Amino acid sequence: MKNLSETGEASLDALAAFVQVAQLCSFSKAARQLGVTPSALSHSLRQVEEALGTRLLNRTTRSVTPTEAGQLLLQRLFPALQDIHGALREVRELGGTPSGTLRLNVPRQAARLVLAPLLAAFHARCPKVLLEIVTDDRMVDIVRDGFDAGIRFGARVAADMVALPLRPAPRFLVVATPAYLDLHGRPKHPRDLAAHACINRRFPGSAPYAWEFAKKGQSLEVPVNGPLTLDDDQLVLQAALDGMGLAYVYDGMVGEALSSGRLECVLQDWCPQTEGFYLYYSSRRHVPAALRELIRLLQAAP
């Protein structure tokens, strides 16, 4: 790894290594990603600090954190390095087949419902591209965390992002087994859910999700109670199939269970289309050729 230029200033490689360590707050993790030893990385970054005349990282036996100067440098360096990498990738892509790595951050259900059906077609179009999909229901900063794009519900996309709606927009349905409904009754209005066992869904860092309903201009958010609170839609669906109560799930998850009679839908007239998923990416960065190909596939999807 290059550490210093002939002028005594920190090299691009060393500055990129600093960004990696500062973001991960770990020499060992950064070293694994960079393919060097932690000791070599530590030595390189000490030389960067000497070249700049200031300490950039606070090091203890248990943690590594940026100093005030290190945090300032990180904030300025990260977007600059992203621009450099984007420019290099753009030059490599001129007149050639898309290559490199395309990193996406998406909710788990978006990965299953939106991306999974397109993976083979994308690979056929971009055989030289490594597609990395990180499934995460948390809200993340895709620029800070090094992703090329993400997928989220429209209302949760930052205003400074380019956001493309994906179709068809999913619909949420309230479902349960016929046996459960025969025993406990079929709700006629969302307020009736208070008398039912409902399977709660919790997203990271938030309270259990209040079920959303709309009909003839009237909107309701209904907090529900029941025997389970889960953080995965597939577990929610399985609990409903096991007769544990009512579930609020994407329509794309339950087609087979509804057609076979294993589940029954209630409150259908209160379950409108959602605003749908959006693919989003930074308006300030080069759009990789691989991402453009993925966008074409998504927009052509039925």
PyMOL commands that set and color helices and strands:
alter all, ss='L'
color gray80, all
select helices_A, chain A and resi 12-24+27-34+38-52+68-93+108-125+154-156+178-184+190-195+233-241+251-253+255-259+268-270+289-300
alter helices_A, ss='H'
color red, helices_A
select strands_A, chain A and resi 57-59+64-66+99-106+128-135+149-153+161-165+172-176+200-201+211-215+218-222+229-230+247-250+264-266+277-282
alter strands_A, ss='S'
color yellow, strands_A
deselect
rebuild
show_as cartoon
